[in-house]
Amino acid sequence: MSCAPTLFIDRMMTDYADHENDPLAEWLVDMQAVYKAYKACVKYGVENGSPEKAKEAESFQEVLYPFGC
């Protein structure tokens, strides 16, 4: 099992910590949107990254998602 979402989620939470609409409160209740964004980013990396980055992104495709996204 990989824990790649940890850094991704930390970055999102940090970037939106002072956002005027406070999406963090909603995300903390239902993290499904964050996990869907993570999966979309990994998929984009696999399909559009350099050969080295695409291979790295592929290694994060099997991450377990607690919400079944």
Stockholm file with secondary structure:
# STOCKHOLM 1.0

chainA/1-69         MSCAPTLFIDRMMTDYADHENDPLAEWLVDMQAVYKAYKACVKYGVENGSPEKAKEAESFQEVLYPFGC
#=GR chainA/1-69 SS CCCTHHHHHHHHHHHTTTCTTCHHHHHHHCTHHHHHHHHHHHHHHHHHSCHHHHHHHHTTTTCCCTTCC
#=GC SS_cons        CCCTHHHHHHHHHHHTTTCTTCHHHHHHHCTHHHHHHHHHHHHHHHHHSCHHHHHHHHTTTTCCCTTCC
//
